[in-house]
Amino acid sequence: MNFLAHLWLADRSDTSLAGSVLGDVVRGADLSAYPHEIAIGVRLHRRVDAATDRHAVMRREREAFVEGERRYAGIVLDLAADHALAQAWSDFHPQPLPDFARHCAEALADAGDWFELAGGWRPTRAGFAELLESYATDRGMERALQRTSTRLRDPQGLIDSGRRWMEASQSLRGSLPVLLADLLALMRTA
């Protein structure tokens, strides 16, 4: 799961939107510097990531990647899941995606100090809303893969694996209701 799915899960479970994204930014187990609700969101983000990696849907999807590309399959599948969710957004949320994206971007921008404390970027309202909405487009997905690849030692490995993102997204679309329901149940029992 990438940003959009993590935010959807946080919204549906009434947990911290900022924490659901900060889980990718904050390092280490000591979360005492963060407000309680953000610390819970970070912990939930990590639980969701672990559960996603172990989930039968994602294990099956990883098998479609050839041996050399499996190293990056998790990243590609996280982004592909966000694309599948964005494409079928009205099936999962009553609020239109642009409105949801603006709401989330406002919450993240308001928590900007916590992102800086974690050593990350300070999200802007317009920029983050645009990022979330871009997961619905092919061009946005290509940019997301390119951006993500720049943070890796072997960016070409992700670019090569990323060629399967569209196929993975289409395959995930049918399994997305089960995957999201299982992850939401996990969040609600935490």
ZIMODA-V876953 format. One record per residue. SS is DSSP state (@ for helix, = for strand, . for the rest). PHI is phi in radians with two decimals (* if undefined). NEAR is the number of other ideal C-beta (glycine too) atoms within 8 Angstrom. Layout:
# ZIMODA-V876953
<<SS & PHI & NEAR> <SS & PHI & NEAR>>
This chain:
# ZIMODA-V876953
<<. & * & 11> <. & -1.90 & 11> <@ & -0.91 & 11> <@ & -1.09 & 11> <@ & -1.16 & 14> <@ & -1.08 & 14> <@ & -1.20 & 14> <@ & -1.05 & 13> <@ & -1.09 & 17> <@ & -1.12 & 16> <@ & -1.10 & 11> <@ & -1.19 & 8> <@ & -1.76 & 10> <. & 0.97 & 5> <. & -2.03 & 13> <. & -1.13 & 10> <@ & -1.13 & 14> <@ & -1.09 & 14> <@ & -1.08 & 18> <@ & -1.18 & 15> <@ & -1.69 & 14> <@ & -1.06 & 18> <. & -1.00 & 16> <. & -1.53 & 6> <. & -1.90 & 10> <. & -1.20 & 9> <. & -1.92 & 5> <. & 1.51 & 4> <. & -1.62 & 3> <. & -1.39 & 5> <. & -1.93 & 10> <. & -1.15 & 5> <. & -1.37 & 5> <. & -1.84 & 13> <. & -1.02 & 6> <@ & -0.91 & 6> <@ & -1.16 & 9> <@ & -1.25 & 15> <@ & -1.04 & 12> <@ & -1.09 & 12> <@ & -1.05 & 17> <@ & -1.11 & 14> <@ & -1.08 & 11> <@ & -1.13 & 17> <@ & -0.97 & 15> <@ & -1.14 & 9> <@ & -1.12 & 11> <@ & -1.11 & 15> <@ & -1.04 & 10> <@ & -1.13 & 8> <@ & -1.16 & 11> <@ & -1.10 & 12> <@ & -1.08 & 8> <@ & -1.56 & 7> <. & -1.14 & 11> <@ & -0.99 & 5> <@ & -1.05 & 10> <@ & -1.29 & 13> <@ & -1.08 & 9> <@ & -1.10 & 8> <@ & -1.14 & 14> <@ & -1.09 & 11> <@ & -1.11 & 6> <. & -1.30 & 9> <. & -1.49 & 11> <. & -1.22 & 5> <@ & -0.82 & 4> <@ & -1.19 & 7> <@ & -1.67 & 12> <@ & -1.11 & 10> <@ & -1.00 & 7> <@ & -1.84 & 13> <@ & -1.02 & 12> <@ & -1.04 & 9> <@ & -1.15 & 11> <@ & -1.07 & 16> <@ & -1.18 & 13> <@ & -1.04 & 12> <@ & -1.19 & 16> <@ & -1.10 & 15> <@ & -1.14 & 15> <@ & -1.12 & 15> <@ & -1.12 & 14> <@ & -1.06 & 13> <@ & -1.13 & 15> <@ & -1.10 & 13> <@ & -1.15 & 9> <. & -1.95 & 10> <@ & -0.87 & 12> <@ & -1.14 & 6> <@ & -1.35 & 5> <@ & -2.03 & 10> <. & -2.59 & 9> <. & -1.29 & 2> <. & -1.50 & 7> <. & -1.01 & 7> <@ & -0.95 & 12> <@ & -1.05 & 8> <@ & -1.20 & 8> <@ & -1.07 & 15> <@ & -1.07 & 13> <@ & -1.13 & 10> <@ & -1.04 & 9> <@ & -1.15 & 14> <@ & -1.08 & 16> <@ & -1.11 & 9> <@ & -1.10 & 10> <@ & -1.25 & 14> <@ & -1.10 & 12> <@ & -1.13 & 7> <. & -1.72 & 12> <@ & -0.94 & 10> <@ & -1.04 & 7> <@ & -1.24 & 12> <@ & -1.17 & 15> <@ & -1.15 & 9> <@ & -1.02 & 8> <. & -1.35 & 10> <. & 1.51 & 6> <. & -1.77 & 8> <. & -1.48 & 4> <. & -1.66 & 9> <. & -1.09 & 12> <. & -1.80 & 8> <@ & -1.02 & 10> <@ & -1.17 & 7> <@ & -1.13 & 9> <@ & -1.29 & 14> <@ & -1.07 & 13> <@ & -1.10 & 9> <@ & -1.05 & 11> <@ & -1.08 & 16> <@ & -1.17 & 12> <@ & -1.17 & 12> <. & -1.11 & 17> <. & -1.41 & 10> <. & -1.99 & 7> <@ & -1.08 & 6> <@ & -1.09 & 7> <@ & -1.10 & 12> <@ & -1.17 & 16> <@ & -1.08 & 8> <@ & -1.14 & 9> <@ & -1.09 & 14> <@ & -1.11 & 14> <@ & -1.09 & 9> <@ & -1.04 & 8> <@ & -1.12 & 11> <@ & -1.10 & 12> <. & -1.19 & 7> <. & -1.63 & 5> <. & -1.89 & 9> <. & -1.16 & 3> <. & -2.08 & 6> <@ & -1.06 & 9> <@ & -1.14 & 7> <@ & -1.05 & 12> <@ & -1.24 & 15> <@ & -1.04 & 11> <@ & -1.11 & 10> <@ & -1.14 & 15> <@ & -1.15 & 13> <. & -1.10 & 6> <. & -1.64 & 11> <@ & -1.05 & 13> <@ & -1.19 & 10> <@ & -1.07 & 8> <@ & -1.11 & 13> <@ & -1.10 & 14> <@ & -1.10 & 8> <@ & -1.18 & 10> <@ & -1.21 & 15> <@ & -0.96 & 10> <@ & -1.24 & 5> <@ & -1.65 & 10> <@ & -1.02 & 13> <@ & -1.01 & 8> <@ & -1.19 & 8> <@ & -1.03 & 14> <@ & -1.15 & 13> <@ & -1.09 & 8> <@ & -1.14 & 10> <@ & -1.21 & 15> <@ & -1.15 & 11> <@ & -1.07 & 8> <@ & -1.06 & 11> <@ & -1.14 & 15> <@ & -1.31 & 7> <@ & -1.72 & 5> <. & -1.29 & 8>>
